[in-house]
Amino acid sequence: MSVAAPDPASPRIWLPRRLLLTRSAREWAHGRGIAERAAARGVEVRELPGDRLALDLGDDPKRAYAEAKATLAVVVAPPSKRKLQPIAPSADWRVDLAEGCPAHCGYCYLAGSLKGPPITRVYANLEEIIAGLPAYLGQGTITSRSRTRQHEGTTFEASCYTDPLALEPLTGSLSALIAWFGQWQADAQLRFTTKFADVAPLLPLDHGGRTRMRASINPRGFARFEGGTSPVAARLAALRRMADAGYPIGLTIAPIIAAEGWETAYGELIEQAATALAGADDPDLTVELITHRFNPGSKMVLESWYPGSDLDMTDLNRTTKRTKFGSEKQVYDADTMRRLRTFFEGRIAERLPAARILYWT
């Protein structure tokens, strides 16, 4: 699989301090290619004798977090990881190119759901992952059987457990997957959302209109919880470039935080998005609205990662919601949710009238 060269002038290209290459990953050309690109950029590459990720993180939690976040591991996705799972309400199926993310988001959705130190793991066996996708065509229940979204076909979400664009300069996995979907003559769509802006490698790809990029955005005041990511203005500019290249696009406004002044902050954000997309040639635009939520496990992990954060994870304006798996999470209470939803639906209809709101959660 050919991999487009990254744009050297692009901002916010994440480079790890070290790359761990497992023995199994070395058996795959894609895995060796990732290591070679990392080495060419000056990243220390350690070839491991086996598949265990050996990294001395020490006993200091703060240092352990920093060392893990500065590490990229190239591993092989086992069969259990290649068995796709539904990912409501976004898509029919979750397809993972990696697990973990190099950003430092104070509300991180992955906190508490991934085991061990937050080392980002990318998968070397990309060809094997792609080979398994056709078996899921037409088998989903989120978009495949939805009256309002059936035209999207079978949808595959590539950003559930990672931000694939953040890793693209080293992996090339997202470009390869987009190109494959572009050639796949099937009623299917690839989806990914990102807080990064280096889309240059994606622009010339023959995507066939089968990949939807969404920019994950938050107001400037709340973006302080999104350390290590591209500025919101850069994300929106990247989204516009993707629209101009013929990609379907979207906005993921997440997590919506009902902090003081939220109406003004999110009103300005929607206006910023409308300005960035003004004049685009009839873009296929969707919006996904996701309110802030957390569970006891993620709260504990986040407070250990980001001590002193002023992100509100108290019981104020919160209620407990039980998931279908029996776990509990804290979401905004009914009155707060009602006010938020009314505002967003009204303001989006006013400033982005051509957009389709896919869901509110």
C-alpha positions as CSV (number, residue, x, y, z in Angstrom):
1,M,0.0,0.0,0.0
2,S,1.4,3.4,-1.0
3,V,1.5,6.1,1.7
4,A,1.3,9.8,0.8
5,A,4.1,11.9,2.1
6,P,3.2,14.3,4.9
7,D,3.2,18.0,4.4
8,P,6.4,19.3,6.1
9,A,4.9,22.7,6.6
10,S,1.9,21.5,8.5
11,P,1.6,22.6,12.1
12,R,1.0,20.3,15.1
13,I,2.6,17.1,13.8
14,W,2.9,14.9,16.7
15,L,6.2,12.9,17.1
16,P,6.8,10.5,19.9
17,R,9.9,10.5,21.9
18,R,10.3,6.8,21.2
19,L,8.8,4.0,19.1
20,L,8.5,0.4,20.3
21,L,8.4,-2.1,17.4
22,T,7.3,-5.5,18.5
23,R,8.6,-8.7,17.0
24,S,5.2,-9.6,15.4
25,A,4.9,-6.1,13.9
26,R,8.2,-6.4,12.2
27,E,6.7,-9.2,10.1
28,W,4.4,-6.8,8.4
29,A,5.7,-4.3,5.7
30,H,3.3,-1.7,7.0
31,G,4.8,-2.0,10.5
32,R,8.3,-1.7,9.3
33,G,7.3,1.3,7.2
34,I,6.0,3.1,10.3
35,A,9.3,2.5,12.1
36,E,11.3,3.7,9.1
37,R,9.3,6.9,8.9
38,A,9.7,7.5,12.6
39,A,13.5,6.9,12.4
40,A,13.7,9.3,9.4
41,R,12.2,12.0,11.6
42,G,14.6,11.5,14.4
43,V,12.5,9.3,16.7
44,E,14.3,6.7,18.8
45,V,13.2,3.2,17.5
46,R,13.5,0.3,19.9
47,E,13.1,-3.2,18.4
48,L,11.6,-5.4,21.1
49,P,12.6,-9.1,21.3
50,G,9.0,-10.1,21.8
51,D,5.5,-8.6,21.8
52,R,5.5,-7.4,25.4
53,L,5.7,-3.6,25.6
54,A,8.6,-3.2,28.0
55,L,8.9,0.3,29.2
56,D,10.1,1.3,32.6
57,L,7.6,3.9,33.7
58,G,8.7,4.1,37.4
59,D,6.5,4.7,40.4
60,D,5.8,8.3,39.9
61,P,2.3,8.5,38.3
62,K,3.0,11.9,36.7
63,R,6.2,10.7,35.1
64,A,4.6,7.4,34.1
65,Y,1.8,9.3,32.3
66,A,4.3,11.6,30.5
67,E,6.5,8.7,29.4
68,A,3.6,6.7,28.2
69,K,2.1,9.7,26.2
70,A,5.5,10.2,24.6
71,T,5.6,6.5,23.4
72,L,4.2,5.0,20.2
73,A,4.1,1.2,20.0
74,V,3.7,-0.7,16.7
75,V,1.8,-3.9,17.4
76,V,-0.4,-6.5,15.7
77,A,-4.1,-6.3,16.2
78,P,-5.2,-9.8,17.3
79,P,-8.4,-11.5,16.0
80,S,-10.4,-10.2,18.9
81,K,-9.6,-6.6,17.9
82,R,-10.4,-7.3,14.3
83,K,-13.9,-8.5,15.2
84,L,-15.9,-5.3,14.6
85,Q,-18.3,-4.0,17.2
86,P,-21.3,-1.6,16.7
87,I,-20.6,2.0,17.6
88,A,-23.9,3.7,18.2
89,P,-25.0,6.4,17.5
90,S,-22.1,7.2,15.1
91,A,-21.9,4.2,12.8
92,D,-22.6,0.6,12.1
93,W,-19.2,-0.7,12.9
94,R,-16.0,0.4,14.7
95,V,-12.8,-0.3,12.7
96,D,-9.6,0.4,14.7
97,L,-6.4,1.5,13.1
98,A,-4.9,2.2,16.5
99,E,-5.7,2.4,20.2
100,G,-4.9,5.5,22.2
101,C,-4.2,9.1,21.3
102,P,-1.3,11.5,21.7
103,A,-3.5,14.5,22.7
104,H,-3.9,15.6,26.3
105,C,-7.7,16.2,26.6
106,G,-8.9,16.8,30.2
107,Y,-12.2,15.1,29.5
108,C,-10.6,12.2,27.5
109,Y,-13.2,9.6,26.4
110,L,-10.7,6.9,26.5
111,A,-9.8,7.4,30.2
112,G,-10.9,4.4,32.2
113,S,-11.8,2.3,29.1
114,L,-8.2,1.4,28.0
115,K,-6.1,-0.7,30.4
116,G,-2.6,0.3,31.5
117,P,-0.5,3.4,30.9
118,P,-1.8,5.5,27.9
119,I,0.8,4.3,25.4
120,T,-0.6,4.8,21.9
121,R,-0.6,1.5,19.9
122,V,-0.8,1.5,16.1
123,Y,-1.6,-1.7,14.2
124,A,1.0,-3.1,11.7
125,N,-1.4,-5.6,10.1
126,L,-3.5,-3.1,8.2
127,E,-4.0,-5.4,5.3
128,E,-5.5,-8.0,7.5
129,I,-7.8,-5.4,9.1
130,I,-9.0,-4.2,5.7
131,A,-9.5,-7.7,4.4
132,G,-12.1,-8.4,7.1
133,L,-14.3,-5.4,6.3
134,P,-16.4,-6.8,3.4
135,A,-18.0,-9.4,5.6
136,Y,-19.8,-6.6,7.5
137,L,-21.3,-5.0,4.5
138,G,-25.1,-4.6,5.0
139,Q,-24.9,-6.1,8.5
140,G,-25.1,-3.0,10.6
141,T,-28.1,-1.6,12.6
142,I,-27.1,2.1,13.1
143,T,-27.2,3.5,9.5
144,S,-27.8,0.4,7.4
145,R,-31.4,0.1,8.8
146,S,-32.1,3.8,9.6
147,R,-34.7,5.6,7.5
148,T,-32.9,8.9,7.9
149,R,-29.4,7.6,7.4
150,Q,-29.8,4.6,5.2
151,H,-28.3,6.5,2.2
152,E,-25.0,6.5,4.0
153,G,-24.8,2.7,3.5
154,T,-22.9,0.5,5.9
155,T,-20.7,2.9,8.0
156,F,-17.3,2.2,9.5
157,E,-16.0,4.6,12.3
158,A,-12.2,4.8,12.4
159,S,-11.9,7.2,15.4
160,C,-13.5,5.5,18.3
161,Y,-10.3,4.6,20.2
162,T,-7.9,7.0,18.5
163,D,-7.5,10.1,16.4
164,P,-6.2,8.6,13.2
165,L,-5.2,12.0,11.7
166,A,-2.9,12.7,14.6
167,L,-0.9,9.6,13.8
168,E,-1.1,9.8,10.0
169,P,2.4,11.4,9.4
170,L,4.0,8.3,10.8
171,T,1.4,5.5,10.0
172,G,-0.1,6.4,6.7
173,S,-2.9,4.0,7.8
174,L,-5.8,6.5,7.3
175,S,-4.6,7.4,3.8
176,A,-4.5,3.7,2.9
177,L,-7.9,3.1,4.3
178,I,-9.5,6.1,2.5
179,A,-7.9,4.9,-0.8
180,W,-9.3,1.4,-0.3
181,F,-12.8,2.7,0.4
182,G,-12.5,4.9,-2.7
183,Q,-11.9,1.8,-4.8
184,W,-14.5,-0.4,-2.9
185,Q,-17.5,-0.5,-5.2
186,A,-20.0,-0.9,-2.3
187,D,-22.7,1.0,-0.5
188,A,-20.4,1.9,2.4
189,Q,-18.8,4.9,4.0
190,L,-15.7,5.4,6.2
191,R,-15.9,8.0,8.9
192,F,-13.4,9.7,11.2
193,T,-13.3,12.7,13.5
194,T,-10.3,14.6,14.5
195,K,-8.8,17.5,16.6
196,F,-5.9,17.8,14.2
197,A,-5.4,19.7,10.9
198,D,-2.7,18.1,8.8
199,V,-5.0,16.9,5.9
200,A,-2.5,17.5,3.1
201,P,-1.8,13.8,2.6
202,L,-5.6,13.1,2.2
203,L,-6.4,15.8,-0.3
204,P,-5.1,14.2,-3.5
205,L,-6.5,10.7,-2.7
206,D,-9.1,9.1,-4.9
207,H,-11.7,8.9,-2.1
208,G,-14.8,8.4,-4.3
209,G,-16.9,10.4,-1.8
210,R,-16.9,7.4,0.5
211,T,-15.1,9.0,3.5
212,R,-16.5,11.6,5.8
213,M,-14.1,13.8,7.8
214,R,-15.6,15.5,10.9
215,A,-13.7,18.2,12.8
216,S,-14.2,17.9,16.5
217,I,-14.5,21.4,17.9
218,N,-15.1,23.4,21.1
219,P,-15.1,27.1,21.9
220,R,-11.8,28.8,22.5
221,G,-12.4,29.1,26.2
222,F,-13.2,25.4,26.6
223,A,-10.4,24.3,24.1
224,R,-8.0,24.7,27.0
225,F,-9.0,21.2,28.0
226,E,-7.6,19.9,24.6
227,G,-3.9,20.0,25.1
228,G,-1.6,19.1,22.3
229,T,-4.2,19.5,19.5
230,S,-4.5,21.8,16.6
231,P,-6.2,25.2,17.2
232,V,-10.0,25.1,16.4
233,A,-9.5,27.6,13.6
234,A,-6.9,25.3,11.9
235,R,-9.3,22.3,12.3
236,L,-12.1,24.3,10.5
237,A,-9.7,25.4,7.8
238,A,-8.7,21.8,7.3
239,L,-12.4,20.8,7.1
240,R,-12.9,23.4,4.4
241,R,-10.0,22.1,2.4
242,M,-11.5,18.6,2.6
243,A,-14.8,19.9,1.4
244,D,-13.1,21.6,-1.5
245,A,-11.5,18.3,-2.3
246,G,-14.9,16.7,-2.6
247,Y,-15.1,14.9,0.8
248,P,-18.3,14.7,2.7
249,I,-17.7,16.6,5.9
250,G,-19.1,17.1,9.4
251,L,-18.8,18.9,12.7
252,T,-18.5,17.0,16.0
253,I,-19.3,19.5,18.7
254,A,-18.0,17.6,21.7
255,P,-18.1,17.5,24.6
256,I,-20.6,20.2,25.0
257,I,-19.8,21.7,28.4
258,A,-22.6,23.6,30.2
259,A,-20.2,26.0,32.0
260,E,-20.9,29.7,32.7
261,G,-21.3,31.6,29.5
262,W,-21.8,28.6,27.3
263,E,-24.5,30.2,25.2
264,T,-22.2,33.0,24.1
265,A,-19.2,30.6,23.7
266,Y,-21.0,28.0,21.5
267,G,-22.8,30.7,19.6
268,E,-19.5,32.2,18.6
269,L,-18.2,28.7,17.7
270,I,-21.1,28.0,15.4
271,E,-20.6,31.4,13.8
272,Q,-16.9,30.5,13.3
273,A,-17.8,27.3,11.6
274,A,-20.3,29.0,9.4
275,T,-17.7,31.6,8.3
276,A,-15.1,28.9,7.6
277,L,-17.5,26.9,5.4
278,A,-19.1,29.9,3.7
279,G,-18.9,29.7,-0.1
280,A,-18.0,26.0,-0.2
281,D,-19.5,24.3,-3.2
282,D,-22.6,22.7,-1.7
283,P,-20.9,20.7,1.0
284,D,-22.4,17.5,2.4
285,L,-22.4,18.7,6.0
286,T,-23.5,16.8,9.1
287,V,-23.4,17.8,12.8
288,E,-23.1,15.5,15.8
289,L,-23.8,16.9,19.3
290,I,-22.3,15.2,22.3
291,T,-22.7,16.5,25.8
292,H,-20.0,16.0,28.5
293,R,-20.4,12.9,30.6
294,F,-18.1,10.8,32.8
295,N,-18.2,7.7,35.0
296,P,-16.4,7.1,38.3
297,G,-13.6,5.2,36.6
298,S,-12.8,7.9,34.0
299,K,-13.1,10.6,36.6
300,M,-10.5,8.9,38.8
301,V,-8.1,8.4,35.9
302,L,-8.6,12.0,34.6
303,E,-8.0,13.5,38.0
304,S,-4.8,11.6,38.3
305,W,-3.7,12.6,34.8
306,Y,-4.7,16.3,35.1
307,P,-4.6,17.3,38.8
308,G,-5.9,20.8,39.4
309,S,-8.0,20.9,36.2
310,D,-11.0,23.2,36.5
311,L,-13.2,20.9,34.3
312,D,-16.4,20.5,36.3
313,M,-16.9,16.9,37.3
314,T,-19.1,17.5,40.3
315,D,-22.7,16.5,40.8
316,L,-23.9,20.0,39.9
317,N,-26.7,19.8,37.3
318,R,-26.0,16.1,36.9
319,T,-28.0,12.9,37.0
320,T,-27.0,9.3,37.0
321,K,-27.7,7.3,33.9
322,R,-27.3,3.5,33.7
323,T,-25.9,2.1,30.4
324,K,-27.1,-1.1,28.7
325,F,-24.0,-2.8,30.2
326,G,-25.1,-2.0,33.7
327,S,-22.5,0.7,34.4
328,E,-23.3,4.2,35.5
329,K,-22.3,7.6,34.1
330,Q,-23.0,11.1,35.1
331,V,-24.8,13.2,32.5
332,Y,-26.5,16.6,32.6
333,D,-29.9,16.7,34.2
334,A,-33.1,16.9,32.1
335,D,-33.5,20.7,32.4
336,T,-29.9,21.4,31.4
337,M,-30.1,18.9,28.5
338,R,-33.3,20.6,27.3
339,R,-31.8,24.0,27.3
340,L,-28.7,22.9,25.6
341,R,-30.5,21.0,22.9
342,T,-33.0,23.8,22.1
343,F,-30.1,26.2,21.8
344,F,-28.0,24.1,19.5
345,E,-30.8,22.9,17.2
346,G,-32.0,26.5,16.8
347,R,-28.6,28.1,16.2
348,I,-27.5,25.4,13.8
349,A,-30.7,25.7,11.8
350,E,-30.1,29.5,11.6
351,R,-26.4,29.6,10.8
352,L,-25.8,26.2,9.1
353,P,-29.2,25.6,7.4
354,A,-27.9,22.9,5.0
355,A,-26.4,20.8,7.8
356,R,-28.1,17.6,9.0
357,I,-28.0,16.9,12.7
358,L,-27.3,13.2,13.0
359,Y,-27.9,12.8,16.7
360,W,-28.0,14.4,20.1
361,T,-26.6,12.6,23.1
